[in-house]
Amino acid sequence: MGTFDVEPEVGTIFVAQPLDYEMEQRYELRLVASDGKWENETLVVVQVVNRNDEAPVFSQTEYHSSVMEELTQLPVFILEVSGFI
């Protein structure tokens, strides 16, 4: 739908359009990764929280996390974004 974009080399997910809780509260993104020989896919669920209409505020400008191969326990990394009035 063009709401999200994915950087193909590393898989970073970007919000490409403003999110509006009144229009859509949940998105399901099916991502496929391939090395040319093998392929795998996962489902990323984005839930929009209706806090207020102010722009979200991150406590840091950058976040880093690692995901181990054959990881079975989820979630791996949770990032909470808040808005302030």
Biotite code that builds the C-alpha atoms (Angstrom):
import biotite.structure as struc

atoms = struc.array([
    struc.Atom([0.000, 0.000, 0.000], chain_id="A", res_id=1, res_name="MET", atom_name="CA", element="C"),
    struc.Atom([3.058, 2.255, 0.026], chain_id="A", res_id=2, res_name="GLY", atom_name="CA", element="C"),
    struc.Atom([2.801, 2.979, 3.746], chain_id="A", res_id=3, res_name="THR", atom_name="CA", element="C"),
    struc.Atom([6.126, 1.271, 4.484], chain_id="A", res_id=4, res_name="PHE", atom_name="CA", element="C"),
    struc.Atom([9.360, 0.871, 2.560], chain_id="A", res_id=5, res_name="ASP", atom_name="CA", element="C"),
    struc.Atom([12.188, -1.640, 3.058], chain_id="A", res_id=6, res_name="VAL", atom_name="CA", element="C"),
    struc.Atom([15.844, -1.007, 2.357], chain_id="A", res_id=7, res_name="GLU", atom_name="CA", element="C"),
    struc.Atom([16.694, -4.138, 0.311], chain_id="A", res_id=8, res_name="PRO", atom_name="CA", element="C"),
    struc.Atom([20.323, -4.676, 1.369], chain_id="A", res_id=9, res_name="GLU", atom_name="CA", element="C"),
    struc.Atom([19.839, -4.761, 5.157], chain_id="A", res_id=10, res_name="VAL", atom_name="CA", element="C"),
    struc.Atom([16.060, -5.011, 5.560], chain_id="A", res_id=11, res_name="GLY", atom_name="CA", element="C"),
    struc.Atom([15.488, -1.782, 7.477], chain_id="A", res_id=12, res_name="THR", atom_name="CA", element="C"),
    struc.Atom([11.763, -0.961, 7.527], chain_id="A", res_id=13, res_name="ILE", atom_name="CA", element="C"),
    struc.Atom([10.824, 2.700, 7.077], chain_id="A", res_id=14, res_name="PHE", atom_name="CA", element="C"),
    struc.Atom([7.500, 4.463, 7.489], chain_id="A", res_id=15, res_name="VAL", atom_name="CA", element="C"),
    struc.Atom([6.975, 6.001, 4.037], chain_id="A", res_id=16, res_name="ALA", atom_name="CA", element="C"),
    struc.Atom([3.700, 7.820, 4.744], chain_id="A", res_id=17, res_name="GLN", atom_name="CA", element="C"),
    struc.Atom([2.167, 9.288, 7.900], chain_id="A", res_id=18, res_name="PRO", atom_name="CA", element="C"),
    struc.Atom([0.317, 6.726, 10.025], chain_id="A", res_id=19, res_name="LEU", atom_name="CA", element="C"),
    struc.Atom([-3.234, 7.544, 11.098], chain_id="A", res_id=20, res_name="ASP", atom_name="CA", element="C"),
    struc.Atom([-4.823, 5.434, 13.827], chain_id="A", res_id=21, res_name="TYR", atom_name="CA", element="C"),
    struc.Atom([-8.308, 6.485, 12.724], chain_id="A", res_id=22, res_name="GLU", atom_name="CA", element="C"),
    struc.Atom([-7.629, 5.055, 9.249], chain_id="A", res_id=23, res_name="MET", atom_name="CA", element="C"),
    struc.Atom([-5.621, 1.903, 10.089], chain_id="A", res_id=24, res_name="GLU", atom_name="CA", element="C"),
    struc.Atom([-4.741, 0.456, 13.488], chain_id="A", res_id=25, res_name="GLN", atom_name="CA", element="C"),
    struc.Atom([-2.694, -2.557, 12.338], chain_id="A", res_id=26, res_name="ARG", atom_name="CA", element="C"),
    struc.Atom([-0.433, -3.454, 9.431], chain_id="A", res_id=27, res_name="TYR", atom_name="CA", element="C"),
    struc.Atom([0.921, -6.866, 8.498], chain_id="A", res_id=28, res_name="GLU", atom_name="CA", element="C"),
    struc.Atom([4.088, -6.827, 6.420], chain_id="A", res_id=29, res_name="LEU", atom_name="CA", element="C"),
    struc.Atom([5.327, -10.074, 4.883], chain_id="A", res_id=30, res_name="ARG", atom_name="CA", element="C"),
    struc.Atom([9.070, -9.778, 4.277], chain_id="A", res_id=31, res_name="LEU", atom_name="CA", element="C"),
    struc.Atom([11.022, -12.190, 2.080], chain_id="A", res_id=32, res_name="VAL", atom_name="CA", element="C"),
    struc.Atom([14.816, -12.563, 2.251], chain_id="A", res_id=33, res_name="ALA", atom_name="CA", element="C"),
    struc.Atom([16.802, -14.446, -0.374], chain_id="A", res_id=34, res_name="SER", atom_name="CA", element="C"),
    struc.Atom([20.459, -15.080, -1.099], chain_id="A", res_id=35, res_name="ASP", atom_name="CA", element="C"),
    struc.Atom([19.710, -16.322, -4.609], chain_id="A", res_id=36, res_name="GLY", atom_name="CA", element="C"),
    struc.Atom([19.659, -19.948, -3.547], chain_id="A", res_id=37, res_name="LYS", atom_name="CA", element="C"),
    struc.Atom([17.612, -20.007, -0.346], chain_id="A", res_id=38, res_name="TRP", atom_name="CA", element="C"),
    struc.Atom([14.600, -17.976, 0.597], chain_id="A", res_id=39, res_name="GLU", atom_name="CA", element="C"),
    struc.Atom([12.804, -17.309, 3.871], chain_id="A", res_id=40, res_name="ASN", atom_name="CA", element="C"),
    struc.Atom([9.952, -15.095, 4.924], chain_id="A", res_id=41, res_name="GLU", atom_name="CA", element="C"),
    struc.Atom([8.572, -13.578, 8.096], chain_id="A", res_id=42, res_name="THR", atom_name="CA", element="C"),
    struc.Atom([5.558, -11.584, 9.154], chain_id="A", res_id=43, res_name="LEU", atom_name="CA", element="C"),
    struc.Atom([6.090, -8.170, 10.773], chain_id="A", res_id=44, res_name="VAL", atom_name="CA", element="C"),
    struc.Atom([3.058, -6.769, 12.585], chain_id="A", res_id=45, res_name="VAL", atom_name="CA", element="C"),
    struc.Atom([2.915, -3.006, 13.165], chain_id="A", res_id=46, res_name="VAL", atom_name="CA", element="C"),
    struc.Atom([0.281, -1.818, 15.623], chain_id="A", res_id=47, res_name="GLN", atom_name="CA", element="C"),
    struc.Atom([-0.509, 1.903, 15.584], chain_id="A", res_id=48, res_name="VAL", atom_name="CA", element="C"),
    struc.Atom([-1.251, 3.385, 19.003], chain_id="A", res_id=49, res_name="VAL", atom_name="CA", element="C"),
    struc.Atom([-3.626, 6.328, 19.255], chain_id="A", res_id=50, res_name="ASN", atom_name="CA", element="C"),
    struc.Atom([-1.839, 8.477, 21.826], chain_id="A", res_id=51, res_name="ARG", atom_name="CA", element="C"),
    struc.Atom([-2.201, 11.968, 20.330], chain_id="A", res_id=52, res_name="ASN", atom_name="CA", element="C"),
    struc.Atom([-1.690, 13.782, 17.033], chain_id="A", res_id=53, res_name="ASP", atom_name="CA", element="C"),
    struc.Atom([1.790, 15.085, 17.843], chain_id="A", res_id=54, res_name="GLU", atom_name="CA", element="C"),
    struc.Atom([4.878, 13.808, 16.061], chain_id="A", res_id=55, res_name="ALA", atom_name="CA", element="C"),
    struc.Atom([6.534, 10.793, 17.736], chain_id="A", res_id=56, res_name="PRO", atom_name="CA", element="C"),
    struc.Atom([9.616, 11.439, 19.848], chain_id="A", res_id=57, res_name="VAL", atom_name="CA", element="C"),
    struc.Atom([12.491, 8.991, 20.191], chain_id="A", res_id=58, res_name="PHE", atom_name="CA", element="C"),
    struc.Atom([14.693, 9.082, 23.287], chain_id="A", res_id=59, res_name="SER", atom_name="CA", element="C"),
    struc.Atom([17.748, 8.342, 21.079], chain_id="A", res_id=60, res_name="GLN", atom_name="CA", element="C"),
    struc.Atom([18.626, 9.171, 17.488], chain_id="A", res_id=61, res_name="THR", atom_name="CA", element="C"),
    struc.Atom([19.850, 5.638, 16.700], chain_id="A", res_id=62, res_name="GLU", atom_name="CA", element="C"),
    struc.Atom([19.120, 2.137, 17.982], chain_id="A", res_id=63, res_name="TYR", atom_name="CA", element="C"),
    struc.Atom([21.117, -1.050, 17.368], chain_id="A", res_id=64, res_name="HIS", atom_name="CA", element="C"),
    struc.Atom([20.273, -4.663, 18.038], chain_id="A", res_id=65, res_name="SER", atom_name="CA", element="C"),
    struc.Atom([21.559, -8.080, 16.987], chain_id="A", res_id=66, res_name="SER", atom_name="CA", element="C"),
    struc.Atom([19.582, -11.144, 15.975], chain_id="A", res_id=67, res_name="VAL", atom_name="CA", element="C"),
    struc.Atom([21.195, -14.540, 16.387], chain_id="A", res_id=68, res_name="MET", atom_name="CA", element="C"),
    struc.Atom([20.912, -17.163, 13.683], chain_id="A", res_id=69, res_name="GLU", atom_name="CA", element="C"),
    struc.Atom([18.191, -19.761, 14.319], chain_id="A", res_id=70, res_name="GLU", atom_name="CA", element="C"),
    struc.Atom([16.600, -17.602, 16.997], chain_id="A", res_id=71, res_name="LEU", atom_name="CA", element="C"),
    struc.Atom([13.382, -19.144, 18.317], chain_id="A", res_id=72, res_name="THR", atom_name="CA", element="C"),
    struc.Atom([12.352, -16.771, 21.108], chain_id="A", res_id=73, res_name="GLN", atom_name="CA", element="C"),
    struc.Atom([10.451, -13.636, 20.116], chain_id="A", res_id=74, res_name="LEU", atom_name="CA", element="C"),
    struc.Atom([10.292, -10.693, 20.388], chain_id="A", res_id=75, res_name="PRO", atom_name="CA", element="C"),
    struc.Atom([13.929, -9.859, 19.759], chain_id="A", res_id=76, res_name="VAL", atom_name="CA", element="C"),
    struc.Atom([13.816, -6.096, 20.170], chain_id="A", res_id=77, res_name="PHE", atom_name="CA", element="C"),
    struc.Atom([10.944, -3.845, 21.214], chain_id="A", res_id=78, res_name="ILE", atom_name="CA", element="C"),
    struc.Atom([11.121, -0.125, 20.580], chain_id="A", res_id=79, res_name="LEU", atom_name="CA", element="C"),
    struc.Atom([8.484, 2.127, 22.091], chain_id="A", res_id=80, res_name="GLU", atom_name="CA", element="C"),
    struc.Atom([7.928, 5.494, 20.452], chain_id="A", res_id=81, res_name="VAL", atom_name="CA", element="C"),
    struc.Atom([6.011, 8.152, 22.324], chain_id="A", res_id=82, res_name="SER", atom_name="CA", element="C"),
    struc.Atom([4.454, 11.475, 21.430], chain_id="A", res_id=83, res_name="GLY", atom_name="CA", element="C"),
    struc.Atom([4.322, 14.536, 23.656], chain_id="A", res_id=84, res_name="PHE", atom_name="CA", element="C"),
    struc.Atom([1.849, 17.401, 23.679], chain_id="A", res_id=85, res_name="ILE", atom_name="CA", element="C"),
])
